[in-house]
Amino acid sequence: MRNIRKTSYPPHISFRIFSRQTGFTLIELLVVITVLGVLATIVLLAVNPGEQLARARDTSRIAGVTQVGRALLAYYTVAGGSLSGVPNGVAGTATGSDWMGPLITSNDLKVRPTNPGWGTAPVAASNCDPGFKETSVAPGPANGNAGGYCYQVNLTTSANDAVVYLRLESNFYNNKCTAPQIAYGVFSTADARFGVVCLPPGATSTDATPGIQPPTSGPITGLHTQGNTLVTGYGQQIVLHGVNRSGTEYACVGRWGIFDGPSDQTSITAMKAWNVNVVRVPLNEDCWLGINGVNSAYGGNNYQGAIVNYVDLLNQNGIYTIVELHWNAPGTTLATGQQVMADEDHAPAFWASVATKFKGNNNVIFDLYNEPHDITWSCWLNGGSCGPFRIAGMQQLVTTIRATGATNVIMAGGLSWANDISNWLTYKPTDSQNNLIASMHIYNNNSCITTTCFTNQVMPVANQVPVIVGELGEYDCASGFISTVMPWFDQHNISYLGWSWNVDSCGGFPSLISNYDGTPTNFGIGFQTHLKGL
């Protein structure tokens, strides 16, 4: 159904009407690239050589911790859910026949603590691995180490949890901690993920266990699809739960700003308190491109810079970001609302620019168009003269993005205001990266809102590719509807984001919050409670 909020401004907004070639040889090009690479390295090292080298070493450590952790997880799986065969006693006691034996006896790995329980003995630096000979990190008083990988196995609970952990040295990670806490990279088989935790210098091994004390922040590593799941750069499956942050699609054409409300650290901290790990940011193609009379203070480079800074801040807080084309218009018409689909006049240029800007940052997902409607599936895919203006189809937009070299995950929303994905697989765009997600929007006034419809229309798609509910909400200033569908999404590993993290009408917008400090509305309280319970 048509959502009125999509085609009109919030009531507090007023608008005015605006009305000869040269080239390089291949050898010359390679020389230029090499020289630029060397100069970039010199500049980085000159700025802070110690920190750059420390971050490089931490990157290697994180890769090692994750590799060993995944090996433990694989053993856990093969062993039928038991880690009882993994050595857990004094270092070096494992036999050569044990799968970990060769690693331990060759000083590639050491076991801790000295008995099977969690945290029942102080952790000495000597129980970590000295074989890697990374002496750049001095051991801490109780659970510091010299850079080696350490692991322990919990045989006292049914969880059969194992954890691999390692101290990190760079300021990039340690600045996330409050002194005198120290940053540790950890991988837990119980959580099947890597994270960073902040621990006091005298902490015991229990404190470094993500299975007991899950990391709530830390580096995010980029996303990609793997079959019908979304996975992190560490290869761990992730389900996204978050909010939409509306405003950047309309404030800029209202000639009064870029954001509607704060976009600072305090506002993001409030989001994190809801257990949010993704934020969707609606964009305006005219503001991004700086065309059709958009005030330069709120468009073009200024608009792009503000969006990039906000995305970077979200990422630094461990929050993934979805950027999406929300408002557009063909020709010289100012983009003051969404259309039936992306326009061929500007949308390809918009996505070429956005993809170039975020290329290399795979913590960002590209959502091609907000809510396609009143077009056919063939028009949705192929575009052309099949709407009120020439349409840019999903295939053209995917091809445009990939032509920039960007490998980011791409979302494509279905028809009927993105509520219908029944023919999504039939008309799925071709993607050279095979990195596509199906997106749908669900409000209590849509057609497909029951678990029966989800089973018939959503599950066939979700069995093939990841599915994200890019917008979830209801128009009654309550949470009865979303509280009935979110458990179904959880059961089927479907990601979802509430609309919207804005101070506006609870039932009309609908707004999740009544204050940017995170105070929920009657609608938002149900969403907040559910996310915090995950």
Secondary structure by P-SEA (a helix, b strand, c coil): ccccccccccccbbbbbcccbbbbcaaaaaaaaaaaaaaaaaaaaaacaaaaaaaaaaaaaaaaaaaaaaaaaaaaaaaccccccccccccccccccccaaaaaaaccccccccccccccccccccccccccccccccccccccccccccccccccccccbbbbbbbbccccccccccccbbbbbbbbccccccbbbbbccccccccccccccccccccccbbbbccccccccccbbbbbbbccccccccccccccccccccccaaaaaaaaaacccbbbbbbbcccccccccccccccaaaaaaaaaaaaaaaaaacbbbbbbbcccccccccccccccccccccaaaaaaaaaaaacccccbbbbccccccccccccccccccccccccccaaaaaaaaaaaccccbbbbbbccccccccccccccccccccbbbbbbbbccccccccaaaaaaccaaaaacbbbbcccccccccccaaaaacaaaaaaacccccccccccccccccccccccccccccccaaaaaaaaaac
